[in-house]
Amino acid sequence: MSLPPEVLLATGNEGKVLEWTEILGAHGIAAVVRDLAEVEETGTTVQDNAVLKAVSASGSHHLPALGDDVAFEVEALQGAPGLRAKRWAMAVGGWAAARRRLVELAAGSPATFRCGVALALPDGSWVAATGVVHGTVPQAVGQGRAGFNPCFVPRGHAHPLSEIPADVRADVDHRQVAFRLLLSQIG
């Protein structure tokens, strides 16, 4: 499998579209955005769900497609919110409330971001990888509105992921780590 010049993003999430457009652009790949059918995330891992999304988008639009999924695991919460982070956030009142609640319950706890990413081709072939970044939950919610990024301080850093400058973030951002692993498999 070779790297295509353009990739359909298997998401309708505007935040993810912006992040993936930036990541792909840094590698000379154009991001394509289309209306997509919602894919039920029935996988047991982030990589499983990334593959489901990528294969569905590629098959329905006959383009190479990139799918991803993220889990945020907090040791003090026995791995929650985990693979169902968005559902956990909505159950406690939305992202802002979830970030506050997470810090109340788990400040200082070890935490892990996992990102599964998959590239699927119209012929049904695909390649996938999972990026893992370790860190802690901060004592206070950081700046930013992207999921749990304001509630995660990557190991070796003093600020939440959402506050780390873009030129430094490449080494500690779960999506970018996963994408580099994916690229290493493609060759």
Phi and psi in degrees as GROMACS dihedral restraints (atoms count N, CA, C in turn):
[ dihedral_restraints ]
;  ai    aj    ak    al  type     phi  dphi    fc
    3     4     5     6     1  -110.4    20    10
    4     5     6     7     1   162.6    20    10
    6     7     8     9     1   -76.4    20    10
    7     8     9    10     1   121.3    20    10
    9    10    11    12     1   -76.7    20    10
   10    11    12    13     1   157.1    20    10
   12    13    14    15     1   -74.3    20    10
   13    14    15    16     1   -20.9    20    10
   15    16    17    18     1  -142.4    20    10
   16    17    18    19     1   149.5    20    10
   18    19    20    21     1  -137.3    20    10
   19    20    21    22     1   132.5    20    10
   21    22    23    24     1   -75.5    20    10
   22    23    24    25     1   129.0    20    10
   24    25    26    27     1   -85.1    20    10
   25    26    27    28     1   120.6    20    10
   27    28    29    30     1   -86.0    20    10
   28    29    30    31     1    60.3    20    10
   30    31    32    33     1  -156.3    20    10
   31    32    33    34     1   153.3    20    10
   33    34    35    36     1  -111.1    20    10
   34    35    36    37     1     2.1    20    10
   36    37    38    39     1   -77.3    20    10
   37    38    39    40     1   116.5    20    10
   39    40    41    42     1   -60.5    20    10
   40    41    42    43     1   -37.5    20    10
   42    43    44    45     1   -62.6    20    10
   43    44    45    46     1   -43.9    20    10
   45    46    47    48     1   -66.3    20    10
   46    47    48    49     1   -38.2    20    10
   48    49    50    51     1   -58.6    20    10
   49    50    51    52     1   -45.6    20    10
   51    52    53    54     1   -62.6    20    10
   52    53    54    55     1   -46.7    20    10
   54    55    56    57     1   -62.2    20    10
   55    56    57    58     1   -47.7    20    10
   57    58    59    60     1   -69.6    20    10
   58    59    60    61     1   -34.1    20    10
   60    61    62    63     1   -60.8    20    10
   61    62    63    64     1   -42.0    20    10
   63    64    65    66     1   -66.3    20    10
   64    65    66    67     1   -46.6    20    10
   66    67    68    69     1   -62.6    20    10
   67    68    69    70     1   -48.8    20    10
   69    70    71    72     1   -63.9    20    10
   70    71    72    73     1   -42.3    20    10
   72    73    74    75     1   -58.4    20    10
   73    74    75    76     1   -35.8    20    10
   75    76    77    78     1   -65.3    20    10
   76    77    78    79     1   -17.6    20    10
   78    79    80    81     1  -108.5    20    10
   79    80    81    82     1    12.3    20    10
   81    82    83    84     1    74.6    20    10
   82    83    84    85     1    23.3    20    10
   84    85    86    87     1  -112.0    20    10
   85    86    87    88     1   131.2    20    10
   87    88    89    90     1   -84.3    20    10
   88    89    90    91     1   136.3    20    10
   90    91    92    93     1   -90.2    20    10
   91    92    93    94     1   134.8    20    10
   93    94    95    96     1  -112.6    20    10
   94    95    96    97     1   133.3    20    10
   96    97    98    99     1  -119.4    20    10
   97    98    99   100     1   130.8    20    10
   99   100   101   102     1  -138.9    20    10
  100   101   102   103     1   162.3    20    10
  102   103   104   105     1   -70.4    20    10
  103   104   105   106     1   129.5    20    10
  105   106   107   108     1  -125.5    20    10
  106   107   108   109     1   149.5    20    10
  108   109   110   111     1   -70.4    20    10
  109   110   111   112     1   143.5    20    10
  111   112   113   114     1   -66.2    20    10
  112   113   114   115     1   134.6    20    10
  114   115   116   117     1  -106.2    20    10
  115   116   117   118     1   127.6    20    10
  117   118   119   120     1   -70.9    20    10
  118   119   120   121     1   126.3    20    10
  120   121   122   123     1   -85.2    20    10
  121   122   123   124     1    86.8    20    10
  123   124   125   126     1   -99.1    20    10
  124   125   126   127     1     0.1    20    10
  126   127   128   129     1   -69.8    20    10
  127   128   129   130     1   162.2    20    10
  129   130   131   132     1  -100.1    20    10
  130   131   132   133     1    -3.5    20    10
  132   133   134   135     1  -137.2    20    10
  133   134   135   136     1   164.1    20    10
  135   136   137   138     1   -62.7    20    10
  136   137   138   139     1   -34.8    20    10
  138   139   140   141     1   -67.9    20    10
  139   140   141   142     1   -41.1    20    10
  141   142   143   144     1   -56.1    20    10
  142   143   144   145     1   -47.8    20    10
  144   145   146   147     1   -67.6    20    10
  145   146   147   148     1   -36.5    20    10
  147   148   149   150     1   -61.6    20    10
  148   149   150   151     1   -42.9    20    10
  150   151   152   153     1   -63.6    20    10
  151   152   153   154     1   -45.4    20    10
  153   154   155   156     1   -55.3    20    10
  154   155   156   157     1   -46.4    20    10
  156   157   158   159     1   -66.5    20    10
  157   158   159   160     1   -46.8    20    10
  159   160   161   162     1   -64.6    20    10
  160   161   162   163     1   -45.8    20    10
  162   163   164   165     1   -64.1    20    10
  163   164   165   166     1   -42.3    20    10
  165   166   167   168     1   -62.8    20    10
  166   167   168   169     1   -48.2    20    10
  168   169   170   171     1   -64.4    20    10
  169   170   171   172     1   -43.6    20    10
  171   172   173   174     1   -64.2    20    10
  172   173   174   175     1   -43.8    20    10
  174   175   176   177     1   -65.8    20    10
  175   176   177   178     1   -37.9    20    10
  177   178   179   180     1   -81.3    20    10
  178   179   180   181     1   -23.6    20    10
  180   181   182   183     1  -114.4    20    10
  181   182   183   184     1    -2.1    20    10
  183   184   185   186     1    56.7    20    10
  184   185   186   187     1    41.0    20    10
  186   187   188   189     1  -133.8    20    10
  187   188   189   190     1   155.6    20    10
  189   190   191   192     1   -59.6    20    10
  190   191   192   193     1   138.0    20    10
  192   193   194   195     1  -133.7    20    10
  193   194   195   196     1   146.3    20    10
  195   196   197   198     1  -114.4    20    10
  196   197   198   199     1   123.4    20    10
  198   199   200   201     1  -117.7    20    10
  199   200   201   202     1   151.7    20    10
  201   202   203   204     1  -144.7    20    10
  202   203   204   205     1   163.5    20    10
  204   205   206   207     1  -151.1    20    10
  205   206   207   208     1   151.3    20    10
  207   208   209   210     1  -129.9    20    10
  208   209   210   211     1   142.6    20    10
  210   211   212   213     1  -123.7    20    10
  211   212   213   214     1   141.2    20    10
  213   214   215   216     1  -121.0    20    10
  214   215   216   217     1   110.6    20    10
  216   217   218   219     1  -109.7    20    10
  217   218   219   220     1   125.6    20    10
  219   220   221   222     1  -116.0    20    10
  220   221   222   223     1   122.5    20    10
  222   223   224   225     1   -57.2    20    10
  223   224   225   226     1   -45.5    20    10
  225   226   227   228     1   -63.3    20    10
  226   227   228   229     1   -18.1    20    10
  228   229   230   231     1  -108.0    20    10
  229   230   231   232     1    24.0    20    10
  231   232   233   234     1    52.4    20    10
  232   233   234   235     1    38.9    20    10
  234   235   236   237     1    94.2    20    10
  235   236   237   238     1    -9.4    20    10
  237   238   239   240     1   -73.7    20    10
  238   239   240   241     1   157.4    20    10
  240   241   242   243     1   -73.1    20    10
  241   242   243   244     1   -15.1    20    10
  243   244   245   246     1    63.4    20    10
  244   245   246   247     1  -142.7    20    10
  246   247   248   249     1   -66.4    20    10
  247   248   249   250     1   -21.8    20    10
  249   250   251   252     1  -106.1    20    10
  250   251   252   253     1    40.2    20    10
  252   253   254   255     1   -56.9    20    10
  253   254   255   256     1   -44.7    20    10
  255   256   257   258     1   -64.0    20    10
  256   257   258   259     1   -43.1    20    10
  258   259   260   261     1   -63.1    20    10
  259   260   261   262     1   -40.9    20    10
  261   262   263   264     1   -61.3    20    10
  262   263   264   265     1   -44.7    20    10
  264   265   266   267     1   -62.9    20    10
  265   266   267   268     1   -44.0    20    10
  267   268   269   270     1   -67.4    20    10
  268   269   270   271     1   -32.7    20    10
  270   271   272   273     1   -67.5    20    10
  271   272   273   274     1   -25.0    20    10
  273   274   275   276     1  -102.3    20    10
  274   275   276   277     1    10.6    20    10
  276   277   278   279     1   111.5    20    10
  277   278   279   280     1    13.6    20    10
  279   280   281   282     1   107.8    20    10
  280   281   282   283     1   175.2    20    10
  282   283   284   285     1   -62.6    20    10
  283   284   285   286     1   -44.1    20    10
  285   286   287   288     1   -63.0    20    10
  286   287   288   289     1   -44.9    20    10
  288   289   290   291     1   -64.7    20    10
  289   290   291   292     1   -39.2    20    10
  291   292   293   294     1   -65.3    20    10
  292   293   294   295     1   -39.6    20    10
  294   295   296   297     1   -63.2    20    10
  295   296   297   298     1   -44.6    20    10
  297   298   299   300     1   -61.9    20    10
  298   299   300   301     1   -44.6    20    10
  300   301   302   303     1   -63.8    20    10
  301   302   303   304     1   -41.6    20    10
  303   304   305   306     1   -60.3    20    10
  304   305   306   307     1   -44.9    20    10
  306   307   308   309     1   -66.6    20    10
  307   308   309   310     1   -39.3    20    10
  309   310   311   312     1   -59.6    20    10
  310   311   312   313     1   -42.4    20    10
  312   313   314   315     1   -83.2    20    10
  313   314   315   316     1   -27.6    20    10
  315   316   317   318     1  -139.5    20    10
  316   317   318   319     1    19.1    20    10
  318   319   320   321     1   -52.9    20    10
  319   320   321   322     1   130.9    20    10
  321   322   323   324     1    86.7    20    10
  322   323   324   325     1    -8.0    20    10
  324   325   326   327     1   -75.0    20    10
  325   326   327   328     1   143.9    20    10
  327   328   329   330     1   -60.3    20    10
  328   329   330   331     1   144.7    20    10
  330   331   332   333     1  -144.6    20    10
  331   332   333   334     1   158.7    20    10
  333   334   335   336     1  -138.9    20    10
  334   335   336   337     1   133.6    20    10
  336   337   338   339     1  -100.4    20    10
  337   338   339   340     1   132.6    20    10
  339   340   341   342     1  -121.1    20    10
  340   341   342   343     1   134.0    20    10
  342   343   344   345     1  -127.7    20    10
  343   344   345   346     1   122.3    20    10
  345   346   347   348     1   -97.0    20    10
  346   347   348   349     1   137.3    20    10
  348   349   350   351     1  -136.4    20    10
  349   350   351   352     1   141.2    20    10
  351   352   353   354     1  -138.9    20    10
  352   353   354   355     1   140.9    20    10
  354   355   356   357     1  -113.5    20    10
  355   356   357   358     1   120.1    20    10
  357   358   359   360     1  -115.3    20    10
  358   359   360   361     1   144.2    20    10
  360   361   362   363     1  -108.1    20    10
  361   362   363   364     1   156.7    20    10
  363   364   365   366     1   -58.3    20    10
  364   365   366   367     1   -21.4    20    10
  366   367   368   369     1   -78.7    20    10
  367   368   369   370     1     1.0    20    10
  369   370   371   372     1    94.9    20    10
  370   371   372   373     1    -9.2    20    10
  372   373   374   375     1   -76.7    20    10
  373   374   375   376     1   154.4    20    10
  375   376   377   378     1  -156.1    20    10
  376   377   378   379     1   160.4    20    10
  378   379   380   381     1  -136.8    20    10
  379   380   381   382     1   145.0    20    10
  381   382   383   384     1  -142.3    20    10
  382   383   384   385     1   158.5    20    10
  384   385   386   387     1  -152.0    20    10
  385   386   387   388     1   160.1    20    10
  387   388   389   390     1  -126.7    20    10
  388   389   390   391     1   126.2    20    10
  390   391   392   393     1   -99.5    20    10
  391   392   393   394     1   140.1    20    10
  393   394   395   396     1  -128.4    20    10
  394   395   396   397     1   130.5    20    10
  396   397   398   399     1  -129.8    20    10
  397   398   399   400     1   128.5    20    10
  399   400   401   402     1  -100.8    20    10
  400   401   402   403     1   151.7    20    10
  402   403   404   405     1  -173.9    20    10
  403   404   405   406     1  -150.5    20    10
  405   406   407   408     1  -140.3    20    10
  406   407   408   409     1   163.1    20    10
  408   409   410   411     1   -84.6    20    10
  409   410   411   412     1   129.1    20    10
  411   412   413   414     1   -72.5    20    10
  412   413   414   415     1   172.4    20    10
  414   415   416   417     1   -76.2    20    10
  415   416   417   418     1   -20.9    20    10
  417   418   419   420     1  -144.0    20    10
  418   419   420   421     1   151.1    20    10
  420   421   422   423     1   -65.4    20    10
  421   422   423   424     1   131.1    20    10
  423   424   425   426     1   -79.5    20    10
  424   425   426   427     1   179.5    20    10
  426   427   428   429     1   -75.5    20    10
  427   428   429   430     1   152.5    20    10
  429   430   431   432     1   115.0    20    10
  430   431   432   433     1   160.8    20    10
  432   433   434   435     1  -124.8    20    10
  433   434   435   436     1     9.7    20    10
  435   436   437   438     1   -86.7    20    10
  436   437   438   439     1    99.3    20    10
  438   439   440   441     1    47.3    20    10
  439   440   441   442     1  -127.5    20    10
  441   442   443   444     1   -97.7    20    10
  442   443   444   445     1     8.1    20    10
  444   445   446   447     1   -53.4    20    10
  445   446   447   448     1   -37.4    20    10
  447   448   449   450     1   -71.6    20    10
  448   449   450   451     1    -6.8    20    10
  450   451   452   453     1  -113.0    20    10
  451   452   453   454     1    22.8    20    10
  453   454   455   456     1  -139.8    20    10
  454   455   456   457     1   118.8    20    10
  456   457   458   459     1  -104.8    20    10
  457   458   459   460     1   110.2    20    10
  459   460   461   462     1   -61.7    20    10
  460   461   462   463     1   145.7    20    10
  462   463   464   465     1   -52.5    20    10
  463   464   465   466     1   132.8    20    10
  465   466   467   468     1    88.3    20    10
  466   467   468   469     1     1.6    20    10
  468   469   470   471     1  -121.7    20    10
  469   470   471   472     1   158.9    20    10
  471   472   473   474     1  -103.1    20    10
  472   473   474   475     1   -10.6    20    10
  474   475   476   477     1  -123.6    20    10
  475   476   477   478     1   156.3    20    10
  477   478   479   480     1   -60.7    20    10
  478   479   480   481     1   154.9    20    10
  480   481   482   483     1   -52.0    20    10
  481   482   483   484     1   -39.0    20    10
  483   484   485   486     1   -66.1    20    10
  484   485   486   487     1   -16.5    20    10
  486   487   488   489     1  -106.5    20    10
  487   488   489   490     1    -2.7    20    10
  489   490   491   492     1   -79.8    20    10
  490   491   492   493     1   130.8    20    10
  492   493   494   495     1   -56.8    20    10
  493   494   495   496     1   146.7    20    10
  495   496   497   498     1   -54.6    20    10
  496   497   498   499     1   -38.2    20    10
  498   499   500   501     1   -70.4    20    10
  499   500   501   502     1   -19.6    20    10
  501   502   503   504     1   -97.3    20    10
  502   503   504   505     1   -31.5    20    10
  504   505   506   507     1   -61.9    20    10
  505   506   507   508     1   -25.0    20    10
  507   508   509   510     1   -54.0    20    10
  508   509   510   511     1   -32.3    20    10
  510   511   512   513     1   -83.4    20    10
  511   512   513   514     1   -14.4    20    10
  513   514   515   516     1  -127.2    20    10
  514   515   516   517     1     4.1    20    10
  516   517   518   519     1   -87.9    20    10
  517   518   519   520     1   124.8    20    10
  519   520   521   522     1   -58.0    20    10
  520   521   522   523     1   -38.3    20    10
  522   523   524   525     1   -67.5    20    10
  523   524   525   526     1   -43.1    20    10
  525   526   527   528     1   -68.3    20    10
  526   527   528   529     1   -37.7    20    10
  528   529   530   531     1   -62.6    20    10
  529   530   531   532     1   -45.2    20    10
  531   532   533   534     1   -62.9    20    10
  532   533   534   535     1   -42.1    20    10
  534   535   536   537     1   -65.1    20    10
  535   536   537   538     1   -40.6    20    10
  537   538   539   540     1   -61.4    20    10
  538   539   540   541     1   -40.0    20    10
  540   541   542   543     1   -64.0    20    10
  541   542   543   544     1   -39.7    20    10
  543   544   545   546     1   -61.9    20    10
  544   545   546   547     1   -46.4    20    10
  546   547   548   549     1   -60.3    20    10
  547   548   549   550     1   -36.7    20    10
  549   550   551   552     1   -65.5    20    10
  550   551   552   553     1   -27.1    20    10
  552   553   554   555     1   -79.2    20    10
  553   554   555   556     1   -27.8    20    10
  555   556   557   558     1   -76.8    20    10
  556   557   558   559     1   -34.8    20    10
